[in-house]
Amino acid sequence: MEIRQLRYFIKTCELGSMGRAASELEVVTSALSQQISRLESELSTRLLQRSPAGVVPTEAGMAFLHHAMLALRNLDNAAQAAKQARLSGQVSVGFAPTTASVLGLPFQQAMRARYPEIRLHLVEALSGNLAGMLNARRIDLGIIFKADAHRHWHTAPLLEEKLFLIAAPTLAGLAFKEKIFLSELADVPLVLPSATHGLRALVDAGFMRAKVTPHIALEVDGLALLMDSVLDGGAASIQPGAATTRHADAGLRHLEIADEGMGRQNLLASLSDEDLSPAARAARVVIADVARAAVQRGQWKGARLFQD
C-alpha cells in the first residue's frame, strides 16, 4: 500500500469522479484508476462503485476512507513536526589557535546553515588546556593533539599536519628550497612558544634527536603575537601550515621540516556518546565535514586527512 494510493482514493471519494480527481491531482485518469485497482486487489475488496454518473464508495470503501483520512492526517502532522523540530540547545567547542584560524569561521558558517537553532560557545586555547576543559566538562568537544588514554572520551583521528619553518622573505641565511632539516637550523633565530606548549615539546624533541642546540631568540605564548614577530623578519618559527592562514598574502616562506617524526596528529575529541547531547553530536559531524572540506580544497596547508 502506497501513500499516493491513499491520496488518490480520498480525492476520488471527495469529488465523486475519477476524471476530476485525476485533473486536480495532475495525473492521467488511467494512472489514477490503475492505482486504485491495485489498492482494491491488495485489500481483496471493492472500494468504489463505478457508474456512468461517477463513483461512490462501497460499504467497505466508506470504512476504509475514514481510516485512510486519519492515516494521511497523521503522516502530514509527522512531516510538519519533523520540519519544525530543529535541533536546539548550546554546544561548547574548543580549538587550538592554529586550528581556529582554519576552521573557526567555516565551522560557524556551516553550523548556522545546518542548525540555526543551536547556540555555539567557541573556546580558543592551547590543546593541553582544551583537554583539561574536556575533562572538567567545560566544553563538549574539540580538536586536540594528544589524547589521554585514561579518560572516557570519544576520540577519532581527523588529520595529520606537517610542520614548517616559517619565515619572512627578508630573513637572511635561509636557502631557497622546499624542505629543510633541523640540523641546518642551528644558526637561525627562532621564535617559539614556551615549554608549556605541546608544539614546543615536539620541536625540542626533534632538535635533541638531531643533536642540535637551537637559537631561541624569543618565546611567545600566543599565535597572533608570535606571527607578528615572524612577519617583522627578526626570527623564524616552526609551526603547522595552519598558523599562516590569516597571513596568506604576506609572502611568508614555508620550508617543510624533513626530519622524521616532525608532524602532529589532530584528534576530534568529545565527551562520551552517552554524555553528549544530540546538538553536540551534530556539531561533531559538522566539524569533521568542515575539516575534510578545508583539506580537500587546499585551504589547510600541510594537512592530510587521516584516511588518505
N, C-alpha and C positions, 0 to 999 in steps of 0.2 A: 504494500500500500504506500503510495507516494503522496506528499503534501499537495502537489498540484492536482491530483485526482480529487482530493477533498475540496479544494478551491473550485474546481470545475463543477463538481456536483452541487455544492452550495449555491453557486451563482446560477446554475440552471434551474434549481428549485425556486430561487428568488425571482427569476424572470419568467419562468414557465415556458421557456423556448431555448432550444439548443442554439439556434441561429443567433438570437440576440445575445445569449451568454457568450458565444464564441466571438461575436463582434466586440463586446465590452472587454473581454479578456485578451483581445488581439491575437486570436488563433483561428485557424480554419475550422469550420464546423465538423469536418470529418475527423480531425485530430481530437477534438473535444469528445465527440461521440465514441471514438475508439478508446479513450482513456476511461470513460465511464463504463463502457462494456467490460474492460479489463477489471475494473473495480467490482462490478457485479459478479464476474467469474471468480474472482478471488474470494468473495463473500458467499458464493454459491446461492445467491438470491437476487431477484429482480428489484431494483431500487426505484426505477422510473416506469411509469405507464405512458407509453408513447401513443399519440393520436394525431390526426391532421390538424387539430386545433392547438397542439403543443404537447407539453409533458407535465405530468403531475407525479409527485412521489407516491409510491405504494405504501402500504402499512409498514412494511419493513423499511422503506425509504424514509418515512417520517421518523421512525425510531432512530435510524442511523443519522439523519440530518441533525437532530438535537445534539448528539454526542460529537458529530463532526464539527459543528459550530463551536462547541465548548473546547474541543481539542485545538482548533485553529486559534481561538482567542488566547488559550494558554501559551501556544507557541509564539504568538505575537508579543505577549507580555514578557515571555522569557527573552526574546530578542531585544526588546526595549530595555529590559533590566540589564542585559549584558552591555549594551551601549552606554548606559548611564553609570554603571558601577565601575568607574575608573579607579585604578589603584591610587590610594592616597596615603598620607602619613609623612613622616620625616625620616630621612636617611643621612647618616653621617659617614663621609668618605674621606680617607686620608691619602695624600700624595706627598712624596718627596719633592723638593723644589724642582729638580730636573724633570721629573715625571709630570709635574703640574704644568711646566712650560709647554709640554707637548699635548697633554691630554685634558688639562683643566677646562679650557673654553669649549673644545669639541664635545667633551662629556656633558657639560652644562647644556649645550645646544641640543644634543641627542636626547637627554632626559626631558627637556622642555617639549620637544616634539612628540616623544612617545608617551610620556607620563606627566602631563601638565599639572596634575593634582598632587604630585609628590614634591615636598619641600626639601631642598638639599641643604646640608650643612657640610661645607668643604673645609678641610684642615690641611695646611701645608706645614710639614715638619720633617725632621730627619727620620730616616727609616727606623732607626732604633727607638725613637720616641713614638713613632706610629705603632710599633709592636707593643710598647707599654700601654698605649691608649687602647689598643685592641684587647689586651689582657684585662684592662680596667673597664672594658665595655663603654668607653667614651666615644669610640667610633664603631661602626658596624662592619666596615670593610675598608681595604686599601691595598695599594701596591707597595710591597716591601722587598728587601733584597736578601733577607735571611730569615728562615722560619725557625721557630722554637719547637723542637720535636716534643717537648713535654706539655705543650698547650693543646687544648682541644679546639683547634681551628680547622676550618676548611681551607686548604691551600691547593693551588693549581699553578704549575709553571706557565708563565704567559709569554715571555720572550727573553732573549739574551742580548746584551749590549756590549759592543766593543768599546774600548777606551782609546782616547786620542790625546796626543799632545796638542793643545790648542794655544795658538799664539797670534799676536798681531803681526801683520806683514812687515812691520818696522823692527821687530825684534831681531837683533843680529845673532849670527852664529848657528843658524839652522839651515841645513841642506834642503834643497827643493826636491823632495821625494814623497812618496805616498806613505811609507812605513818607516818606523824608527825603533831601535832597541833601547831599553833603559840604560844599557851600558854606554850609550852615546850621549847621555844627558847629564853627566857629572858636572859640567860647567854651565849648564843652562839654569838661570834663575827661575825658581818655581814659586807660584802662589798656590797653596793647598789648604784645605780645611784642617782643623786641628785634629789631634789624636782621638778625640771622642767620636769622630765621624767614621762610619763604616768604609767609605771610599778611601780615606787616608790609611786605614789599616791594610786595605788591599794594595795600595800603592807602596807603602812601606815594605810589605812582604815581598813585592816584586823587586824592589831595589836590593833587598837583602839577598834574594836568590841570585841577582845579577852581580852581587858583591860590589855595589856602587854606593857611595855616600852622596845623596842628592844635595843640591844647593837650594835649601828652603829659604827664600828671600822674605816670605810673608805668609802668615797664616790668617785665613779669613773664614769665619763660620757664617756664611750667608751667600747664596748664589749670586744675587744681584751685585753686591759689592765686589765679590771675587771676579765676576766677569768685567766689571768696571776696571779692575786692576789689570786684567789681561788686555782689555781694549786700550788702556793707557800705554801699553808697549814696554812696561818695565819688567815683566815676568810672564812666563807661560804657565799653563796649568794642565793637569791630567784629569780629564773629565769624560763622561759619556757624550756622544754627539748631541744628545738632547739638551745639554747645557747651553748650546748656542742657538737654540730655536728662536729666541727673541732677538738675535743679532744676525739673522740670515744675510742681511745686506752689508755687514761690516767688513767683509773681505777677510775674515779670520782664516788662518791656515789650520788644517786638520791633518796630523800625521798619526796614522794608526799605530798604536803600541804593538810591536810584533812579538813581544815575549809571550811564552806560553802562560796561560792562566790569568792574563790581564783582561778580564771581562767580568761581567756580573749578570746574574740571573734575576729577572723580575718575577715576583710571585704575586698572584692575586689571592689575598688572604682575607678571610671573613670569619665571623663567629660561626659556630656550627649551624647546619641547616635547621636543627631543632630550635635554635635561639634566634634565627634570622626571620625578620618579618617578610611578608610577600613583597612589600615595596623594596626592601633591601635586596632580596633575591633578584628582583627585576633590575635593579641598579647594577648588580654584579654582572649580569648578562650584557648590559649596555657598555660597561667598562671594557669588557673583553672585545666586544664588537668594534668599539671606537679605537682601541689599541691596534687591533688587526687591520683596520682601515688605514690608520696612520702609517703602519709599516708598509703595507701594500702600495700605498701612494707615494712612498719615498719621503714622507714627512718626518720620519724618526731616523735620523742619521745613525748608521752603525747598528741598527736593531735588526734582529732576525727572529721571526716567530718560532716558538719552541718546537712546533710540529714539523717545521720545514726540514 
